[in-house]
Amino acid sequence: MAPKKTQDVSDTQAAVEALRVALDGAGIILPSLRVDPASPRLQLVELRRVRANVAVRLARALQPGTRE
């Protein structure tokens, strides 16, 4: 299988959507994922709080070679 091409993310909203798609692919939903409206010049993405079980699933999804 060929490696996936890295998406060129030029703005914050595109970064949020790219992250949302990747998380969805791992079966993870972060309802409060959004662009930080208080700091548009810094291009920050808000992840906010998650339940412990979601944090564990997120950690597992980030580990190489693991999927639920």
N, C-alpha and C positions, 0 to 999 in steps of 0.2 A: 504494500500500500504506500502510495506517495505521501510525503508529509503535507499537512494542510498549510496553505499560504497564510501568512499573518496579515490580518486586516489592517490597513492604514487608517488610523483613527486621528482625524484632524480637529474634531471638536468634541466638547464634553457630552453632548446628547448622543453622538455616535458611540462614544465610549460606554455610556450607560446602556445603550441598546445592545452593543456587542457583549457586554458582561451579562445582560439579561438573557440573551440567546444561549451563551455558554452555560450559565447556571441552569437554564431550563433543560438543556441537553443532559445535565447531570441530575435532573429531577429536583432541583432546588429553586425555591421561590423566595425572593426577598421583597416583600410588599412595599417597603419604604425606600427601595433603591431609586435614586433620582439625582438630578443635577442639584448642587448646592446653590440655592438662589442668592445667598448672602455674599458669595464671593466669586462672581463670574470671571473676574480677571485671573483668579488662581486656578480655574478649571477643576474645581473639586467635585468629587462624586460622593454622595452620602450613601453609606451602607446601613447605618443605624444599628439598632439592637435586633438580636435574633434569639430564639429559644435555644437551650443547650443542645437539644437533639439536632437542630438545624446546623449549629456550629460544628458538631461532630460529623455530620454528613458532608458539610463543606470541606472540612479538613481531609476527610477520606477522598473526596473528589479531586483534591489538589495533589494527592500523593500519586507519584508515577505508577502506572500499571494497575490502579485500583478503580473499581466502579461498583456501585451497589447493584 
